[in-house]
């Protein structure tokens, strides 16, 4: 294994980049953004010490690339779930509950294990939004907006005449609820000792969907058979 600071060989460049991304996620999740050194990352990836700067510009650049990878994977899963649900329901339109299920189920499935790397990374990603002026926060918004827009469009289709502004606000609140619930499930005993913890992921999904659908219908001033 070489820790030389020389420029990595172009021949193995793509493989090295993929290895860095593969090992960096679990390492960041375990040690945090500031508790991890470049040397630890490159040693785990069996890569040249200069590889992180070569491929990502810096350790922060690698961290942001890992975060982006997580977000894109989740977005792709949400859109695939929406497409599959539409095909299964055709020719009938989806209900509001079915649409909201497609938005939350991939997240619950991915983050339901409180010890998973995905949940720890999700918490770090949320911290990146604290500075709205940072380039990474803008990049994340660019990734999230098209997906949110797609779900809002589907809701508008099945709630004709409803307030577009109300639907947008409703979906915004629903998205915040999803994130807060998934970030806080393991903290329920500390924060709300009288609250019963959902027995499984399905119960979590149903609670979030039921709550979100009622609030969204109220804000949108709409009704729909379900």
C-alpha positions as CSV (number, residue, x, y, z in Angstrom):
1,X,0.0,0.0,0.0
2,X,1.5,3.4,-0.9
3,X,1.0,6.6,1.0
4,X,3.0,8.7,-1.5
5,X,1.7,12.1,-2.3
6,X,2.3,11.7,-6.0
7,X,-0.6,12.0,-8.5
8,X,-2.6,8.8,-8.8
9,X,-2.2,6.8,-12.0
10,X,-4.9,7.7,-14.6
11,X,-5.2,4.0,-15.5
12,X,-6.8,3.1,-12.1
13,X,-8.4,6.5,-11.6
14,X,-12.1,5.6,-11.8
15,X,-11.6,2.5,-9.6
16,X,-9.9,4.5,-6.9
17,X,-12.6,7.1,-7.0
18,X,-15.3,4.4,-6.6
19,X,-13.4,2.8,-3.7
20,X,-13.0,6.1,-1.9
21,X,-16.8,6.7,-2.2
22,X,-17.5,3.2,-1.0
23,X,-15.4,3.4,2.1
24,X,-16.0,7.0,3.0
25,X,-19.7,6.8,3.8
26,X,-19.3,4.3,6.7
27,X,-16.2,6.0,7.9
28,X,-17.9,9.5,8.0
29,X,-20.9,7.9,9.7
30,X,-18.7,6.3,12.4
31,X,-16.2,9.1,13.0
32,X,-18.1,12.2,11.9
33,X,-17.0,14.8,9.4
34,X,-14.3,16.3,11.6
35,X,-13.2,13.1,13.4
36,X,-11.8,11.5,10.3
37,X,-8.5,12.0,8.6
38,X,-7.7,11.8,4.9
39,X,-5.0,9.2,5.8
40,X,-7.7,7.0,7.4
41,X,-9.9,7.2,4.3
42,X,-7.1,6.4,1.8
43,X,-5.8,3.6,4.0
44,X,-9.2,1.9,4.1
45,X,-9.6,2.4,0.3
46,X,-6.0,1.2,-0.4
47,X,-5.4,4.4,-2.3
48,X,-2.7,6.9,-2.7
49,X,-2.7,9.7,0.0
50,X,-3.2,12.3,-2.7
51,X,-6.2,10.5,-4.1
52,X,-8.8,12.4,-2.1
53,X,-7.6,15.8,-3.3
54,X,-7.1,14.5,-6.8
55,X,-10.7,13.2,-7.2
56,X,-12.7,15.5,-4.9
57,X,-10.6,18.5,-4.2
58,X,-10.5,18.0,-0.4
59,X,-11.9,15.9,2.4
60,X,-14.9,18.2,2.5
61,X,-15.4,17.6,-1.2
62,X,-15.4,13.9,-0.6
63,X,-17.9,14.3,2.2
64,X,-20.2,16.3,0.0
65,X,-19.9,13.7,-2.8
66,X,-20.9,11.0,-0.3
67,X,-23.9,13.0,0.9
68,X,-25.0,13.7,-2.7
69,X,-24.8,10.0,-3.4
70,X,-27.1,9.2,-0.5
71,X,-29.6,11.9,-1.5
72,X,-29.7,10.8,-5.2
73,X,-30.1,7.1,-4.2
74,X,-33.1,8.1,-2.0
75,X,-34.6,10.4,-4.7
76,X,-34.3,7.6,-7.4
77,X,-36.0,5.2,-5.0
78,X,-38.9,7.6,-4.4
79,X,-39.5,8.3,-8.1
80,X,-39.3,4.6,-8.9
81,X,-41.9,3.8,-6.1
82,X,-44.2,6.5,-7.5
83,X,-43.9,5.1,-11.1
84,X,-44.5,1.5,-9.9
85,X,-47.6,2.6,-7.9
86,X,-49.0,4.4,-10.9
87,X,-48.6,1.4,-13.1
88,X,-50.2,-0.9,-10.4
89,X,-53.2,1.4,-9.9
90,X,-53.8,2.1,-13.7
91,X,-56.2,3.0,-15.1
92,X,-57.4,4.4,-11.7
93,X,-55.5,7.4,-10.3
94,X,-53.5,7.1,-7.2
95,X,-55.0,8.3,-3.9
96,X,-53.4,11.0,-1.9
97,X,-52.4,8.4,0.7
98,X,-50.7,6.2,-2.0
99,X,-48.7,9.2,-3.3
100,X,-47.5,10.1,0.2
101,X,-46.7,6.5,0.9
102,X,-44.3,6.6,-2.1
103,X,-42.5,9.6,-0.6
104,X,-42.1,8.2,2.9
105,X,-41.7,4.4,2.5
106,X,-38.2,4.5,0.9
107,X,-37.0,6.8,3.6
108,X,-38.4,4.6,6.4
109,X,-37.0,1.5,4.8
110,X,-33.6,3.1,4.5
111,X,-33.4,4.8,7.9
112,X,-35.4,2.6,10.2
113,X,-32.3,1.0,11.8
114,X,-31.0,3.6,14.3
115,X,-27.5,2.2,14.1
116,X,-27.3,2.2,10.3
117,X,-24.8,4.3,8.4
118,X,-27.7,5.7,6.4
119,X,-29.3,7.3,9.4
120,X,-26.1,8.7,10.7
121,X,-25.3,10.1,7.3
122,X,-28.8,11.6,7.0
123,X,-28.3,13.5,10.3
124,X,-25.0,14.9,9.0
125,X,-26.6,15.9,5.7
126,X,-29.4,17.8,7.6
127,X,-26.6,19.7,9.4
128,X,-25.3,20.9,6.0
129,X,-28.6,22.7,5.5
130,X,-27.9,25.0,8.5
131,X,-26.0,27.4,6.3
132,X,-28.3,28.4,3.4
133,X,-25.5,30.3,1.7
134,X,-23.1,27.4,1.4
135,X,-22.6,26.0,-2.1
136,X,-23.4,22.5,-0.8
137,X,-26.8,23.6,0.5
138,X,-27.7,25.1,-2.9
139,X,-26.6,21.9,-4.6
140,X,-28.8,19.8,-2.3
141,X,-31.7,22.1,-3.0
142,X,-31.1,21.6,-6.7
143,X,-31.3,17.8,-6.2
144,X,-34.4,17.9,-4.0
145,X,-36.6,20.4,-5.8
146,X,-37.3,18.3,-8.9
147,X,-38.4,15.4,-6.8
148,X,-40.6,17.5,-4.6
149,X,-42.0,19.1,-7.7
150,X,-42.9,15.8,-9.2
151,X,-44.8,14.7,-6.1
152,X,-46.6,18.1,-5.9
153,X,-47.6,17.7,-9.5
154,X,-49.1,14.3,-8.9
155,X,-51.1,15.6,-5.9
156,X,-52.4,18.5,-7.9
157,X,-53.6,16.1,-10.6
158,X,-55.8,14.1,-8.1
159,X,-57.0,17.2,-6.2
160,X,-58.4,19.4,-9.0
161,X,-59.5,22.8,-7.9
162,X,-57.4,22.6,-4.7
163,X,-55.2,25.5,-3.8
164,X,-51.8,25.1,-5.4
165,X,-50.2,27.1,-2.7
166,X,-51.9,25.0,-0.1
167,X,-50.7,21.8,-1.7
168,X,-47.1,23.1,-1.8
169,X,-47.3,24.2,1.9
170,X,-48.8,20.8,2.8
171,X,-46.1,18.8,1.0
172,X,-43.5,21.0,2.6
173,X,-44.9,20.3,6.1
174,X,-45.2,16.6,5.2
175,X,-41.5,16.5,4.1
176,X,-40.4,18.1,7.4
177,X,-42.6,15.6,9.3
178,X,-40.9,12.7,7.5
179,X,-37.5,13.9,8.2
180,X,-38.1,14.8,11.8
181,X,-39.8,11.5,12.6
182,X,-37.0,9.4,11.0
183,X,-34.3,11.5,12.7
184,X,-36.0,11.2,16.1
185,X,-37.6,7.7,16.3
186,X,-34.7,6.5,18.6
187,X,-35.2,9.5,20.9
188,X,-38.9,8.9,21.6
189,X,-38.2,7.3,25.0
190,X,-36.3,10.4,26.1
191,X,-38.5,13.1,24.6
192,X,-42.0,11.5,24.9
193,X,-41.9,8.7,27.6
194,X,-45.7,8.2,27.4
195,X,-45.6,7.7,23.6
196,X,-45.8,4.1,22.4
197,X,-43.0,3.3,19.9
198,X,-44.3,1.9,16.6
199,X,-43.9,-1.9,16.6
200,X,-42.5,-1.9,13.0
201,X,-41.8,0.2,9.9
202,X,-45.3,-0.3,8.5
203,X,-46.9,1.3,11.6
204,X,-44.5,4.2,11.3
205,X,-45.4,4.7,7.6
206,X,-49.1,4.5,8.2
207,X,-49.0,7.1,11.0
208,X,-46.9,9.5,9.0
209,X,-49.1,9.1,5.9
210,X,-52.4,9.4,7.8
211,X,-51.2,12.6,9.5
212,X,-49.7,14.1,6.3
213,X,-52.8,13.4,4.2
214,X,-55.2,15.0,6.7
215,X,-53.0,18.1,7.0
216,X,-52.5,18.4,3.3
217,X,-56.2,18.1,2.5
218,X,-56.9,20.8,5.1
219,X,-54.3,23.2,3.7
220,X,-55.3,22.6,0.1
221,X,-59.0,22.9,0.9
222,X,-59.6,19.7,-1.0
223,X,-61.4,16.4,-0.6
224,X,-60.8,13.1,-2.4
225,X,-62.3,9.6,-2.0
226,X,-59.9,7.3,-0.4
